[in-house]
């Protein structure tokens, strides 16, 4: 379904500039954006995936991963085809890269914003996640859904690579409660060569979204030999801790995917060392993912050091929440940062 991609503006030379993401595509008639799903038709930018979901699921919120956001709740999750990145290690390349690898084709099932909200409520979800591919590329679809969700008492979460423009964040902020933002590495070369993007816009988006009061958690997938040096890990942790030591950092294990079938899996000891580095840099909440390590999936009180949320299972979705008064440590009454209701 095609719908106006109104997060855009016309240029004096007749082109249309997309304002959704930091690729800043400037397109002539008939041209597609880097994402493959935004196209100029009759002088207007159109979103070709509006109301067409390529992936739909009800997930534990911990799968996003969001560990300090309504823990133990269910989140209605959907995404479309298309992406503004071209990560060689993409775990959802079958939908994110589909329009690029099957030129101009759109696949999915009809799912209007109203239907998404109704389905979320039907399945007892407390929130909606825009995920599986990059949500900012189907911005208008997410905006309309998030606004209806907010009116229905549901919260909204972006699971994103962090390429939102300030204009996009400002527009969505009244309805967006949380974001899990990938910090994929800490070098421009990694972003350019491996992801088809740049580092600085991601760091700017993390900072700006945080300043708007949106709850932020971040994720870094550690890929052997590419972004897993102790120096780079420490740089990510330092950046995040300087912004706020309360932002949870999820460090995930890589396994061969998409165009990186020959790259080895991340050794567990790399994740464990990264966990320690995050703590050394002052982060209060660090987690490892994609491996079974229940001790490092759980939440510990930064005041007394005792476990306050016990997580088990591969993605930490089996939890025992010991917090009292929604967010306080039962042992020392320290407030644990997050969104608890």
N, C-alpha and C positions, 0 to 999 in steps of 0.2 A: 504494500500500500504506500502510495506517495503522499506526502504532506509537506506543507511549507516548513523549511528549515529556517525559522525566523531568527535564530541566533546567528545573524549575518548582516552584511550591509553592502550596498552597491558602491562601486568606485567610479570616479570621474571618467575612467577610460572604458567603461562598459562592463568590466569584469565584476564578479561578486566575491566579496571576501567573507570567508567563514570565520566567525568569532567564537566558536565553541572551544577549540583546542589550540595549543601552542604550535601546531604545524603551520597555522596561519595561511591556509590554502587560499589562493586568489585565482578564480576560475573563470574561464570563458564559456560561452554557450556550448552545452553538450559535454563539458569536461566534468570528471569525477574528482572528488577529493582523495587524498592519500588513503583515507579509510575505505574507499570503494562503495560507500552507501550514501554519499551526499553529492548531488549533481545539479548543475545549472540547467533548467528547462524553461524556455520562454522568458529568459532574463531573471529568473527567480531560483534561488537555491532550494532544492527539495530533499527531504529525507525519505529514502526509498524503503526503509524498514519500519516505518511507523505502524504500530499495531501488528507486527509480524515477529513473533518470538521464535528463535531457533533452539532455545533450551529453556525448560521450565522445570523447577523442582521445589519441594519443600525440604529445607535443610535445617540441621542444628545451626544456630548462629555461630557456634565455635568453628564451623567449617569455612567461614568467610576469609580468614579467621578474625573473629571479634571475641576477645576473652573478657573484656570489661564492659560489655554492652548486653544488658538483659541476659546474663548467663543462664543456660539451660532452656532458653526459649526456642521457638521455631521461627524461621524466617522464610517467606516466600521469595524465591529467587528466579530471575529470568534475564535473558540477554538475547541479542540479535546476532546476525552475521556482521562482519566488518570490524576493522581496527585501524587506529592511526599509528600503531607500532608494527614492526615486522620482526619480532624477537625470534631468533633462531631456535630457542629452547621452549617456545610456546607450548603450554599444556592443553590449550583448547584451540589448536590451529585449525581443526576441522570446521569450526564455525568462524573464528576470528579472521582467518585468512581466506575464507571461502570466496568472497567476491574477487579477490586478486588472482586466485588460482583457477577460478571458473568465471572468466571475464563477464562482469556485469550481471551475474545471476544472483538472485535473492531467494533464499529458502526459509521456511519456517511455517508456523501455524498461526492463525488469527488469534490475537489476544489484545483486546482494547484496554486502555487504562482502567475503565470501569470494571471490566472482567477481571483484570489482575487484582484489583482491590477486593472485589467480591470473593475471589478464590482464596486470597490470603485470609480473609475473615472466616470463610467456610472451614478452612483447615486449622483454625485456631492459632494462626501466626500473630505475632506481636509487631512484626515489621516486614518491610519489603527490601530486598537487595537487588541492585542493578549490577549484574555480574556476568561471568563466563566470557564475555568479550569486554571491550572498553566501553563503559557506559556513556562517556561524553560524546561519542560519535553518534549515538542516538539520543542526543540531549533533549530534544523537544518531546519525545516519547517518555523519557524519564521524568521530565518536568511535569507533564500533565498527569502522569500516574502519581508522582510524589505529592502533588497538591491534593488530589482526591484521597490519597492514603492519609494525609495529615488531617483532612476533614473527618475521616472515619476513625481517627484515634490511633492509627498505625504510625510507626516510625519508619524512616527511610535511611538506607545505607548504600553508598557507592563503594564498589570494590574496583579499584582504578589504578592505572599506571601514573596518575598524577600529572596529566597534561592539560588540566582545565585552565582556561584563562580566568583572569580576575572577574571579567564580565560574567562568565558562566557561573562562577562560584557565588558572586553577588546575587545573581538571579535565582539560584537554587537554594541559597542558604536559609531562607525562611522555612523551608520544608525538609532540609537535609539534616539528619541528626548525627550521622556517623559516616566515617570514611576509613576504609583500609587502603592505604596508599603504598604501592610498591616503590621502594628505593632499591632499584635493581643492581646498582653498583655505585662507585664514587669516582669514576673517571669519565671524561668526555669520550675517550676512545671506546670504552665499553658500550656506552649508549649509542654512539654513532655506528660502530662496526657491527655490533651484535643486535641492537634494538631498532635502528633506524630513527633515532631521536637524539635529544640532547639532555644533559644532566641538569643544567641550571633551571629550566622551567619546572622541573619536578620539585627541586628544593624550594623554589619560590611558591609553588602551589601548596606544599606541606605547610610552609610558614603562614601563608595567607589564609588557608582554610582553618588552621589552628587559631589565628587571630580573630576569625569570625565566630568563634565559639562552637565549632563543629567538633564532635569527639573524634580524635584521630588515633588510629593504630597503624603501624607500618609493617611491611613484610620485605625481607630480603632472601632471595633464593641463592644459596651459595653454590657456585659452579666451579668445580676443581680446575685450577690453572687460569681462571678468567677473572674472578672477582673475590677470591677467597683468601687473599694475603692478609696477614694480621694487620698490616698498615691500612689497607682499605677497609677492613672490618672496623678497626678503631676509628677511622674517619667518619664512617656512617654513625657509629654510636656517639661520637663526640658532637656531631652536628645535631643529632636528635636530643641529646641530653642538654645541650645549650639552649635549645628551644623550649623543652620542658622535660624534666626527668620522669614525669608521670605518663608520657606517651609509651604505650606498650610496643615492644619490638619483637616481631616473630621472625625467627631465623629458620629457614626451611631447607631440607635436603633436596638436591637435584637428582633426578633419574633421567636416563636417556629419553629424549622426546624430539619429535619433529625433525629439524635439520641437525640435531646434535645427538645422533644415535651412537656415535663412537666415543663420546665423552664419558668417563667413569662416574659412578654415583659418588655423592658426597660422603666421605668417611664420617661416622658418628663423632670421632674425636675432633673434627673440624668444627662441628656444631657446638660441641661442649666448650671448646676454647673460645668460640665467638660469644657464647653465653657469658663466660667469665669476663671477657673484654667489655661487653655491654655493662655488666655490673661495675667493673673497674672505672668505667667512664661516667658512672653516676646514674644510669638508668635503673629505675626501681622495679620495672616489670619487663623481664626478658623471657622469651619462650622459644623452645625448639619445636620444629614440626616436620612431618613426613617420616618420622621414625618413632619407635616406641620408647619414650623416655618420660615416664609419668612424673618423675621428680621435677623435671624442667618444663613440664606442661602446667604445673600447678602455680597458684598465686601465693606469695608470701608477704606478710605484713612488713612494710618498710620501717615500722616502728620497733617491733619486738622480734621480727624474723620468723614468726611461726606461720605454718600453712593456714590460709584462710579460705581458699577454694581448692579443693582436691579434684584434679582432673585425671581421668583415665580413658583409655581407648586411643586409637591411632590419631584421631584429630581432637582428642580431649573433650569429646561431647558427653561423656558420662561424668557428671560432676556432683560433688557434695559441697554445697555452699554453706560455710560456717559464719558468714557475715551476719551481724545483728544490726537492727535499725537500718536495713538495706545495704549500708556501705561501711559499717564500722567493724574493726577487728574485735572479736569477742574476748580477747585476752588483754588488750591495752587501750582499746577504744580509738585507735588511730583510724582516720578516714581513708578509705581506699578509693583512689580516683577511678571514675568510670560513669556509665549511664546505667542506673540500677532500676529505674521505673519509668 
